[in-house]
């Protein structure tokens, strides 16, 4: 069968084919760069009428030359242009089977008896051109997750930032490595002998608000599966201000405008297919069947995402062999 490709993302959310390739071969760094730029653009447009702005900065995951080892810089930094705006308190909890809520120490796996040095930070008022940092957005790379060479440094810098009272947003679209938060079940698997932990999901967006005090703050984690829509998330800013941000729109902007669809062949299973849970394998094969049948019948794949027929994994694999 010839390759079946489409410019538009055929999945409702994260493209499992592409992310499997990026984690197994290469390409994640390019996606990271482009997606951070799109996140910045879309956030900046939404934030402008609210009196905030967003800038692309060096990440926690990259050390700036000449800077102290633990001096953090954000992937996307949201700053407040109003120095008089009051700080807000954490949002009320939301009940959802795929959303987790926990105190920050529980989420990060910290013991409350750890000694932290207090500090006073002084800034020159005339040099703070971008105002006071409000929120920090990170898109994780493989090396910054547990087991990666930069995980320890990343974890320390994340904790430093939270201790400074800055809202932290962490995007984890990498299903083949362990989660960065202790409260999250690990999806990482190596086939049927080592399946994901109970309650695990491949993707997540965490929003950690350390206010009013670090030990009283909360981490809110929204998890989602293959072919789930990437969620709209509530990012707390200052006072009662909230940014309702559509991370799915940002993802599809990057995917579609970078023509990443030309790198995906929906006629072939993703690389390391066995590193998905059985439920996600079923979703992947059903999505593939929808794309292949549409292509065979001359249906425009730019109408994606197409309707999917709910089949068992076994039946879906049998049908895939016949297409």
VOBA-1610 file (N, C-alpha, C; in pm, whole numbers, padded with zeros to 5 digits, always signed):
BEGIN
Unk+00084-00120+00000Unk+00000+00000+00000Unk+00088+00125+00000Unk+00058+00221-00087Unk+00136+00346-00086Unk+00112+00423+00043Unk+00205+00510+00079Unk+00186+00590+00201Unk+00060+00674+00194Unk-00009+00686+00306Unk-00128+00771+00318Unk-00091+00889+00407Unk-00087+01007+00351Unk-00045+01126+00425Unk-00152+01234+00413Unk-00152+01325+00507Unk-00246+01437+00505Unk-00182+01553+00579Unk-00196+01674+00524Unk-00137+01791+00588Unk-00202+01816+00724Unk-00333+01802+00731Unk-00403+01830+00856Unk-00389+01713+00952Unk-00376+01744+01079Unk-00367+01642+01183Unk-00491+01554+01181Unk-00475+01423+01166Unk-00588+01332+01157Unk-00638+01287+01294Unk-00559+01309+01397Unk-00603+01278+01533Unk-00677+01397+01592Unk-00761+01368+01690Unk-00833+01475+01759Unk-00741+01553+01852Unk-00629+01496+01887Unk-00534+01562+01977Unk-00391+01533+01934Unk-00309+01485+02028Unk-00170+01452+01998Unk-00165+01348+01886Unk-00078+01370+01787Unk-00064+01275+01678Unk+00029+01162+01722Unk-00029+01046+01752Unk+00048+00934+01808Unk+00157+00887+01712Unk+00127+00886+01582Unk+00228+00842+01485Unk+00352+00931+01492Unk+00330+01062+01492Unk+00442+01155+01487Unk+00521+01156+01617Unk+00451+01153+01730Unk+00522+01158+01858Unk+00600+01029+01883Unk+00550+00917+01834Unk+00628+00792+01845Unk+00756+00803+01763Unk+00746+00859+01643Unk+00865+00875+01559Unk+00965+00969+01625Unk+00917+01081+01675Unk+01007+01179+01735Unk+01080+01122+01856Unk+01012+01039+01935Unk+01077+00982+02053Unk+01171+00866+02018Unk+01146+00801+01905Unk+01228+00686+01866Unk+01345+00726+01776Unk+01323+00827+01693Unk+01424+00867+01595Unk+01476+01008+01625Unk+01412+01106+01565Unk+01455+01245+01585Unk+01343+01339+01542Unk+01360+01467+01572Unk+01264+01568+01530Unk+01200+01644+01644Unk+01215+01594+01769Unk+01149+01660+01880Unk+01199+01803+01900Unk+01327+01824+01887Unk+01383+01958+01912Unk+01324+02062+01817Unk+01307+02024+01691Unk+01247+02118+01595Unk+01102+02149+01633Unk+01026+02044+01668Unk+00888+02066+01710Unk+00884+02156+01834Unk+00973+02129+01930Unk+00978+02208+02053Unk+00994+02356+02021Unk+01090+02387+01935Unk+01116+02526+01899Unk+00995+02592+01834Unk+00935+02523+01739Unk+00821+02579+01667Unk+00697+02589+01754Unk+00675+02490+01840Unk+00555+02493+01922Unk+00563+02601+02030Unk+00680+02620+02087Unk+00697+02728+02185Unk+00667+02863+02120Unk+00713+02881+01996Unk+00686+03007+01926Unk+00536+03027+01905Unk+00464+02920+01870Unk+00320+02933+01849Unk+00246+02956+01980Unk+00287+02888+02086Unk+00228+02914+02217Unk+00244+03060+02256Unk+00363+03113+02233Unk+00389+03253+02267Unk+00299+03347+02187Unk+00288+03324+02057Unk+00206+03411+01972Unk+00059+03411+02016Unk+00004+03291+02037Unk-00138+03282+02070Unk-00165+03337+02210Unk-00077+03309+02306Unk-00095+03364+02440Unk-00084+03516+02438Unk+00010+03565+02361Unk+00033+03711+02358Unk-00092+03785+02310Unk-00158+03729+02207Unk-00279+03790+02154Unk-00389+03793+02258Unk-00407+03682+02330Unk-00511+03676+02433Unk-00480+03764+02553Unk-00352+03773+02587Unk-00313+03844+02708Unk-00314+03996+02692Unk-00295+04043+02570Unk-00279+04188+02548Unk-00394+04269+02606Unk-00521+04236+02577Unk-00629+04318+02632Unk-00646+04303+02783Unk-00579+04203+02842Unk-00588+04182+02986Unk-00479+04259+03062Unk-00387+04322+02987Unk-00279+04395+03051Unk-00157+04312+03081Unk-00145+04197+03013Unk-00027+04110+03029Unk+00039+04093+02893Unk+00156+04030+02895Unk+00221+03995+02770Unk+00297+03865+02790Unk+00343+03805+02681Unk+00420+03681+02686Unk+00546+03698+02603Unk+00656+03641+02652Unk+00783+03645+02582Unk+00841+03505+02575Unk+00914+03478+02470Unk+00990+03354+02461Unk+01125+03376+02529Unk+01156+03290+02624Unk+01279+03302+02701Unk+01355+03171+02697Unk+01477+03172+02746Unk+01549+03047+02764Unk+01476+02961+02866Unk+01471+02832+02841Unk+01395+02739+02923Unk+01469+02701+03051Unk+01392+02644+03145Unk+01454+02577+03259Unk+01544+02465+03209Unk+01513+02415+03090Unk+01581+02298+03038Unk+01711+02333+02966Unk+01742+02463+02953Unk+01864+02507+02887Unk+01934+02608+02976Unk+02058+02585+03006Unk+02130+02678+03093Unk+02186+02793+03010Unk+02154+02914+03049Unk+02207+03033+02980Unk+02356+03047+03011Unk+02435+03070+02908Unk+02579+03083+02927Unk+02610+03195+03024Unk+02694+03165+03124Unk+02735+03264+03220Unk+02641+03286+03335Unk+02522+03221+03331Unk+02424+03239+03439Unk+02450+03138+03548Unk+02408+03168+03672Unk+02420+03069+03779Unk+02349+02941+03741Unk+02397+02828+03793Unk+02347+02698+03752Unk+02197+02685+03770Unk+02141+02747+03877Unk+02001+02727+03905Unk+01916+02851+03876Unk+01967+02939+03790Unk+01889+03057+03752Unk+01794+03019+03640Unk+01662+03014+03663Unk+01570+02964+03560Unk+01526+03069+03460Unk+01499+03022+03338Unk+01437+03103+03235Unk+01323+03021+03176Unk+01215+03086+03138Unk+01096+03014+03095Unk+01097+02984+02946Unk+01020+02881+02905Unk+00989+02861+02764Unk+00899+02975+02718Unk+00789+02995+02789Unk+00702+03110+02765Unk+00682+03179+02898Unk+00715+03306+02907Unk+00704+03380+03032Unk+00591+03481+03020Unk+00493+03471+03109Unk+00384+03567+03114Unk+00415+03667+03224Unk+00411+03794+03192Unk+00443+03896+03290Unk+00326+03992+03305Unk+00319+04056+03421Unk+00212+04150+03452Unk+00261+04291+03430Unk+00190+04368+03349Unk+00227+04507+03325Unk+00171+04601+03432Unk+00089+04548+03522Unk+00029+04628+03628Unk+00089+04588+03762Unk+00180+04669+03814Unk+00248+04634+03938Unk+00156+04640+04059Unk+00039+04704+04045Unk-00051+04720+04159Unk-00157+04611+04166Unk-00162+04523+04067Unk-00263+04418+04067Unk-00240+04322+04183Unk-00347+04282+04251Unk-00331+04195+04369Unk-00317+04051+04325Unk-00251+03971+04409Unk-00234+03829+04381Unk-00363+03755+04411Unk-00388+03648+04337Unk-00508+03570+04357Unk-00477+03447+04443Unk-00582+03382+04489Unk-00569+03257+04563Unk-00596+03141+04469Unk-00558+03017+04507Unk-00577+02903+04419Unk-00724+02884+04382Unk-00747+02831+04261Unk-00882+02809+04212Unk-00948+02694+04287Unk-01082+02693+04295Unk-01150+02581+04359Unk-01127+02454+04281Unk-01130+02338+04348Unk-01104+02211+04280Unk-01212+02178+04178Unk-01172+02101+04075Unk-01264+02055+03972Unk-01268+01904+03975Unk-01389+01846+03977Unk-01402+01700+03981Unk-01398+01646+03839Unk-01304+01557+03810Unk-01292+01498+03679Unk-01209+01372+03691Unk-01250+01267+03624Unk-01178+01140+03638Unk-01039+01144+03581Unk-01012+01237+03490Unk-00879+01247+03433Unk-00805+01371+03481Unk-00857+01436+03583Unk-00793+01553+03639Unk-00755+01525+03783Unk-00632+01552+03817Unk-00580+01530+03951Unk-00557+01664+04019Unk-00579+01667+04150Unk-00556+01788+04228Unk-00489+01748+04357Unk-00378+01812+04389Unk-00305+01775+04510Unk-00225+01894+04559Unk-00192+01896+04689Unk-00098+01997+04739Unk+00035+01986+04666Unk+00103+02097+04649Unk+00229+02097+04577Unk+00330+01998+04635Unk+00349+01992+04767Unk+00447+01896+04819Unk+00416+01752+04779Unk+00287+01716+04775Unk+00248+01581+04735Unk+00277+01560+04587Unk+00244+01660+04505Unk+00265+01649+04361Unk+00413+01635+04327Unk+00497+01708+04396Unk+00640+01708+04365Unk+00718+01604+04444Unk+00652+01536+04538Unk+00721+01436+04618Unk+00818+01495+04717Unk+00778+01606+04779Unk+00867+01674+04873Unk+00824+01646+05016Unk+00920+01639+05102Unk+00892+01624+05245Unk+00887+01763+05308Unk+00789+01785+05393Unk+00769+01919+05447Unk+00878+01959+05546Unk+00958+01862+05591Unk+01062+01897+05687Unk+01192+01935+05619Unk+01192+01946+05485Unk+01311+01992+05415Unk+01338+02138+05452Unk+01463+02171+05480Unk+01497+02308+05518Unk+01521+02391+05392Unk+01454+02503+05383Unk+01474+02594+05271Unk+01527+02726+05324Unk+01635+02777+05259Unk+01689+02906+05297Unk+01597+03017+05250Unk+01578+03117+05330Unk+01500+03232+05290Unk+01593+03330+05217Unk+01535+03410+05133Unk+01618+03504+05056Unk+01542+03633+05034Unk+01615+03739+05013Unk+01557+03868+04972Unk+01616+03900+04835Unk+01529+03925+04740Unk+01573+03956+04604Unk+01544+04102+04579Unk+01638+04176+04539Unk+01623+04320+04513Unk+01645+04347+04365Unk+01553+04420+04306Unk+01564+04455+04165Unk+01573+04607+04153Unk+01639+04653+04051Unk+01635+04795+04017Unk+01503+04822+03947Unk+01428+04916+03997Unk+01296+04942+03941Unk+01303+04985+03794Unk+01408+05058+03759Unk+01417+05107+03622Unk+01473+05004+03526Unk+01511+04885+03578Unk+01566+04783+03489Unk+01468+04669+03464Unk+01355+04668+03536Unk+01256+04561+03521Unk+01157+04596+03409Unk+01207+04596+03286Unk+01128+04640+03171Unk+01006+04552+03147Unk+01016+04424+03180Unk+00905+04333+03152Unk+00816+04310+03273Unk+00838+04382+03378Unk+00751+04370+03494Unk+00778+04245+03575Unk+00682+04211+03658Unk+00695+04098+03749Unk+00649+03968+03683Unk+00732+03861+03686Unk+00690+03733+03628Unk+00565+03681+03697Unk+00474+03626+03619Unk+00348+03576+03671Unk+00335+03426+03648Unk+00363+03378+03529Unk+00347+03236+03497Unk+00459+03189+03405Unk+00486+03061+03413Unk+00600+03000+03344Unk+00551+02877+03273Unk+00578+02866+03144Unk+00528+02753+03065Unk+00645+02673+03011Unk+00644+02541+03036Unk+00750+02452+02989Unk+00691+02339+02906Unk+00750+02313+02791Unk+00720+02196+02711Unk+00836+02098+02732Unk+00806+01985+02795Unk+00913+01893+02833Unk+00980+01827+02713Unk+01110+01807+02726Unk+01189+01730+02631Unk+01233+01599+02699Unk+01268+01497+02622Unk+01304+01367+02683Unk+01415+01375+02786Unk+01516+01458+02763Unk+01630+01462+02855Unk+01594+01522+02990Unk+01480+01591+02999Unk+01442+01658+03123Unk+01339+01581+03204Unk+01311+01458+03161Unk+01219+01373+03236Unk+01299+01272+03317Unk+01239+01206+03417Unk+01313+01110+03499Unk+01386+01007+03413Unk+01514+00989+03445Unk+01599+00902+03366Unk+01681+00977+03263Unk+01640+01099+03230Unk+01714+01181+03136Unk+01832+01249+03203Unk+01929+01290+03125Unk+02053+01345+03181Unk+02034+01479+03252Unk+01927+01551+03218Unk+01906+01683+03277Unk+01791+01687+03377Unk+01736+01570+03413Unk+01619+01566+03501Unk+01647+01630+03636Unk+01760+01598+03698Unk+01788+01649+03833Unk+01794+01801+03833Unk+01864+01858+03736Unk+01876+02004+03731Unk+01741+02069+03703Unk+01665+02010+03612Unk+01533+02064+03581Unk+01444+02065+03705Unk+01444+01956+03780Unk+01360+01946+03900Unk+01398+02054+04001Unk+01526+02076+04020Unk+01571+02177+04115Unk+01528+02317+04072Unk+01540+02346+03943Unk+01503+02478+03894Unk+01352+02499+03901Unk+01276+02394+03874Unk+01130+02404+03886Unk+01091+02436+04029Unk+01157+02372+04123Unk+01127+02398+04264Unk+01167+02540+04303Unk+01280+02588+04254Unk+01322+02726+04281Unk+01216+02825+04234Unk+01165+02803+04114Unk+01067+02893+04056Unk+00939+02894+04139Unk+00893+02776+04181Unk+00772+02767+04262Unk+00793+02833+04398Unk+00911+02817+04454Unk+00942+02883+04580Unk+00935+03035+04566Unk+00958+03083+04444Unk+00951+03227+04419Unk+00808+03276+04399Unk+00711+03183+04402Unk+00570+03222+04393Unk+00518+03241+04252Unk+00582+03178+04153Unk+00541+03193+04013Unk+00462+03070+03970Unk+00349+03093+03905Unk+00266+02983+03853Unk+00346+02907+03747Unk+00339+02773+03755Unk+00418+02689+03667Unk+00326+02601+03583Unk+00345+02605+03451Unk+00266+02525+03358Unk+00361+02429+03286Unk+00332+02298+03297Unk+00421+02197+03239Unk+00343+02111+03140Unk+00388+02109+03014Unk+00326+02029+02910Unk+00408+01903+02889Unk+00346+01787+02905Unk+00416+01659+02888Unk+00345+01578+02781Unk+00402+01580+02660Unk+00344+01508+02547Unk+00432+01388+02508Unk+00508+01335+02605Unk+00605+01229+02580Unk+00564+01103+02659Unk+00498+01010+02593Unk+00442+00893+02663Unk+00544+00786+02695Unk+00662+00790+02634Unk+00758+00681+02651Unk+00851+00700+02771Unk+00837+00809+02843Unk+00920+00832+02961Unk+00832+00859+03082Unk+00890+00844+03199Unk+00814+00854+03323Unk+00769+00998+03350Unk+00660+01016+03424Unk+00612+01151+03455Unk+00705+01224+03551Unk+00696+01355+03553Unk+00781+01437+03639Unk+00715+01466+03774Unk+00592+01423+03793Unk+00517+01450+03915Unk+00485+01320+03986Unk+00511+01316+04116Unk+00491+01194+04193Unk+00345+01152+04202Unk+00254+01247+04189Unk+00111+01217+04201Unk+00055+01146+04078Unk+00132+01137+03971Unk+00084+01085+03843Unk+00129+00941+03823Unk+00036+00853+03786Unk+00070+00715+03754Unk+00152+00711+03626Unk+00250+00622+03621Unk+00341+00616+03506Unk+00279+00537+03391Unk+00283+00597+03274Unk+00235+00532+03152Unk+00347+00453+03086Unk+00469+00478+03126Unk+00586+00419+03059Unk+00577+00267+03059Unk+00590+00206+02943Unk+00576+00063+02929Unk+00679+00010+02830Unk+00706-00117+02842Unk+00791-00187+02745Unk+00723-00316+02701Unk+00600-00302+02651Unk+00528-00418+02600Unk+00436-00479+02703Unk+00379-00595+02669Unk+00278-00658+02753Unk+00331-00701+02889Unk+00461-00728+02899Unk+00519-00771+03026Unk+00525-00657+03128Unk+00528-00534+03080Unk+00536-00417+03169Unk+00436-00312+03122Unk+00307-00333+03149Unk+00204-00238+03105Unk+00207-00110+03187Unk+00137-00006+03143Unk+00127+00117+03222Unk+00064+00090+03358Unk+00095+00176+03454Unk+00033+00163+03585Unk-00116+00192+03577Unk-00191+00138+03672Unk-00335+00163+03676Unk-00363+00313+03686Unk-00454+00360+03602Unk-00490+00502+03603Unk-00396+00592+03526Unk-00302+00534+03451Unk-00205+00615+03376Unk-00263+00661+03242Unk-00219+00778+03197Unk-00257+00834+03069Unk-00129+00883+03001Unk-00125+00882+02868Unk+00000+00914+02799Unk+00040+01061+02801Unk-00058+01151+02812Unk-00028+01295+02801Unk-00091+01371+02917Unk-00030+01487+02949Unk-00083+01566+03060Unk-00037+01711+03050Unk-00119+01798+03108Unk-00081+01938+03128Unk-00099+01966+03276Unk+00006+02010+03342Unk+00002+02041+03485Unk+00010+02192+03504Unk-00075+02243+03591Unk-00070+02384+03630Unk-00053+02388+03781Unk+00060+02441+03824Unk+00096+02442+03965Unk+00097+02586+04013Unk+00011+02615+04110Unk+00000+02751+04164Unk+00052+02750+04308Unk+00167+02811+04333Unk+00227+02807+04466Unk+00175+02914+04562Unk+00066+02978+04527Unk+00014+03087+04609Unk-00106+03041+04691Unk-00130+03100+04806Unk-00060+03216+04865Unk+00077+03183+04923Unk+00098+03056+04963Unk+00229+03013+05011Unk+00261+02879+04946Unk+00390+02849+04930Unk+00432+02728+04861Unk+00365+02602+04916Unk+00366+02585+05048Unk+00314+02462+05107Unk+00161+02458+05106Unk+00098+02569+05073Unk-00048+02571+05064Unk-00098+02570+04920Unk-00006+02579+04825Unk-00044+02582+04684Unk-00092+02446+04635Unk-00143+02443+04513Unk-00197+02320+04457Unk-00146+02296+04316Unk-00135+02168+04283Unk-00101+02126+04147Unk-00225+02064+04084Unk-00266+02117+03971Unk-00381+02063+03899Unk-00328+01999+03770Unk-00356+01871+03753Unk-00303+01797+03638Unk-00420+01744+03555Unk-00425+01785+03428Unk-00527+01733+03336Unk-00461+01631+03245Unk-00505+01506+03255Unk-00448+01398+03174Unk-00543+01366+03059Unk-00486+01316+02950Unk-00569+01279+02836Unk-00501+01168+02756Unk-00581+01101+02673Unk-00538+00980+02604Unk-00516+01006+02455Unk-00470+00903+02387Unk-00459+00908+02241Unk-00598+00937+02183Unk-00605+01026+02088Unk-00726+01067+02017Unk-00825+01144+02104Unk-00783+01186+02223Unk-00859+01283+02302Unk-00821+01423+02256Unk-00914+01515+02267Unk-00880+01654+02240Unk-00784+01706+02347Unk-00688+01787+02305Unk-00599+01852+02401Unk-00682+01959+02472Unk-00677+01965+02604Unk-00774+02048+02677Unk-00749+02198+02671Unk-00856+02269+02696Unk-00849+02412+02728Unk-00822+02419+02878Unk-00722+02496+02918Unk-00682+02500+03058Unk-00695+02641+03115Unk-00718+02645+03243Unk-00736+02769+03318Unk-00603+02805+03386Unk-00536+02908+03336Unk-00407+02949+03391Unk-00429+03071+03480Unk-00409+03059+03610Unk-00428+03173+03700Unk-00317+03276+03681Unk-00356+03401+03680Unk-00260+03510+03667Unk-00257+03586+03798Unk-00279+03715+03797Unk-00280+03795+03919Unk-00423+03832+03957Unk-00445+03851+04086Unk-00578+03886+04132Unk-00678+03780+04090Unk-00787+03822+04029Unk-00889+03729+03979Unk-00871+03700+03830Unk-00763+03744+03772Unk-00742+03725+03629Unk-00706+03580+03596Unk-00767+03530+03489Unk-00746+03393+03446Unk-00732+03391+03294Unk-00634+03318+03243Unk-00620+03296+03100Unk-00677+03158+03067Unk-00787+03154+02991Unk-00842+03028+02943Unk-00776+03000+02808Unk-00684+02904+02807Unk-00601+02884+02689Unk-00628+02749+02625Unk-00647+02751+02493Unk-00674+02631+02415Unk-00542+02572+02366Unk-00490+02474+02439Unk-00363+02413+02401Unk-00378+02329+02274Unk-00499+02279+02248Unk-00521+02203+02125Unk-00509+02290+02001Unk-00561+02412+02008Unk-00550+02503+01895Unk-00404+02536+01866Unk-00326+02554+01972Unk-00184+02583+01955Unk-00111+02464+01893Unk-00144+02343+01939Unk-00079+02222+01886Unk-00110+02206+01737Unk-00236+02223+01699Unk-00273+02204+01560Unk-00218+02315+01470Unk-00202+02432+01526Unk-00137+02540+01449Unk+00005+02498+01411Unk+00079+02447+01508Unk+00216+02403+01480Unk+00217+02286+01383Unk+00133+02186+01409Unk+00128+02066+01325Unk+00094+02101+01180Unk-00011+02179+01163Unk-00060+02206+01027Unk+00030+02304+00952Unk+00074+02410+01019Unk+00152+02512+00949Unk+00296+02467+00920Unk+00346+02372+01001Unk+00479+02316+00974Unk+00471+02197+00877Unk+00351+02164+00833Unk+00331+02053+00738Unk+00386+01921+00793Unk+00374+01903+00925Unk+00422+01779+00984Unk+00345+01656+00935Unk+00223+01679+00883Unk+00147+01568+00830Unk+00215+01496+00716Unk+00304+01566+00644Unk+00376+01502+00535Unk+00479+01401+00585Unk+00503+01399+00716Unk+00598+01303+00774Unk+00528+01182+00833Unk+00395+01178+00825Unk+00317+01071+00887Unk+00259+00980+00780Unk+00276+00849+00796Unk+00216+00750+00707Unk+00112+00671+00785Unk-00016+00699+00759Unk-00123+00635+00834Unk-00150+00491+00789Unk-00078+00443+00689Unk-00093+00304+00647Unk-00007+00210+00730Unk+00081+00266+00813Unk+00171+00187+00896Unk+00147+00217+01044Unk+00158+00115+01128Unk+00146+00137+01272Unk+00258+00230+01319Unk+00235+00308+01425Unk+00343+00392+01480Unk+00461+00308+01525Unk+00579+00365+01522Unk+00696+00298+01579Unk+00669+00268+01727Unk+00721+00155+01772Unk+00704+00114+01912Unk+00557+00114+01952Unk+00476+00054+01866Unk+00332+00045+01891Unk+00303-00020+02025Unk+00390-00115+02066Unk+00368-00187+02193Unk+00393-00100+02315Unk+00439+00022+02297Unk+00462+00111+02410Unk+00338+00194+02443Unk+00228+00163+02378Unk+00099+00221+02412Unk+00018+00118+02490Unk-00071+00167+02574Unk-00163+00077+02643Unk-00255+00011+02541Unk-00318-00097+02582Unk-00409-00167+02491Unk-00523-00076+02447Unk-00573+00006+02540Unk-00682+00098+02505Unk-00637+00200+02403Unk-00514+00250+02417Unk-00465+00348+02320Unk-00428+00282+02188Unk-00382+00159+02191Unk-00360+00086+02066Unk-00489+00075+01987Unk-00597+00046+02058Unk-00728+00037+01994Unk-00767+00171+01930Unk-00743+00280+02001Unk-00776+00412+01948Unk-00692+00443+01824Unk-00564+00405+01827Unk-00476+00432+01714Unk-00523+00356+01590Unk-00551+00227+01604Unk-00589+00146+01488Unk-00724+00191+01433Unk-00818+00225+01521Unk-00947+00275+01474Unk-00930+00407+01400Unk-00842+00493+01447Unk-00814+00618+01377Unk-00751+00591+01242Unk-00658+00497+01235Unk-00595+00460+01109Unk-00698+00410+01009Unk-00791+00325+01055Unk-00894+00272+00966Unk-00981+00385+00910Unk-01014+00481+00994Unk-01095+00594+00947Unk-01022+00671+00837Unk-00892+00692+00854Unk-00814+00765+00756Unk-00799+00684+00627Unk-00766+00556+00641Unk-00743+00471+00523Unk-00871+00453+00442Unk-00982+00431+00510Unk-01109+00415+00439Unk-01151+00544+00369Unk-01125+00656+00434Unk-01157+00785+00372Unk-01072+00807+00248Unk-00943+00777+00257Unk-00854+00794+00143Unk-00896+00703+00028Unk-00933+00581+00061Unk-00975+00485-00042Unk-01103+00530-00111Unk-01191+00598-00039Unk-01320+00641-00093Unk-01318+00784-00146Unk-01199+00844-00153Unk-01185+00976-00210Unk-01237+01089-00123Unk-01247+01066+00008Unk-01294+01170+00100Unk-01177+01261+00135Unk-01203+01389+00138Unk-01099+01488+00166Unk-01050+01474+00310Unk-00922+01443+00327Unk-00866+01425+00461Unk-00850+01558+00534Unk-00866+01668+00464Unk-00861+01798+00531Unk-00987+01826+00611Unk-01084+01733+00604Unk-01204+01745+00687Unk-01182+01683+00824Unk-01059+01647+00854Unk-01025+01581+00980Unk-01063+01668+01099Unk-01086+01606+01216Unk-01082+01460+01238Unk-01209+01391+01190Unk-01193+01277+01124Unk-01303+01201+01067Unk-01372+01118+01175Unk-01499+01081+01153Unk-01566+00991+01248Unk-01493+00857+01255Unk-01494+00797+01373Unk-01425+00670+01395Unk-01527+00564+01434Unk-01515+00445+01373Unk-01600+00333+01410Unk-01542+00265+01533Unk-01617+00252+01642Unk-01564+00190+01763Unk-01555+00038+01749Unk-01435-00013+01731Unk-01410-00157+01719Unk-01317-00201+01831Unk-01321-00328+01864Unk-01223-00382+01958Unk-01086-00380+01892Unk-00981-00386+01970Unk-00846-00387+01914Unk-00828-00505+01820Unk-00876-00621+01861Unk-00861-00741+01778Unk-00931-00724+01643Unk-01054-00676+01646Unk-01128-00658+01521Unk-01067-00548+01436Unk-01020-00442+01499Unk-00960-00332+01425Unk-00833-00377+01355Unk-00750-00457+01421Unk-00627-00507+01360Unk-00658-00599+01243Unk-00763-00679+01257Unk-00803-00768+01145Unk-00846-00686+01024Unk-00923-00582+01050Unk-00967-00497+00939Unk-00849-00425+00874Unk-00753-00386+00957Unk-00637-00313+00906Unk-00559-00402+00808Unk-00552-00529+00834Unk-00483-00621+00745Unk-00551-00632+00610Unk-00683-00606+00606Unk-00760-00623+00483Unk-00766-00496+00398Unk-00729-00383+00456Unk-00739-00256+00382Unk-00631-00248+00276
//
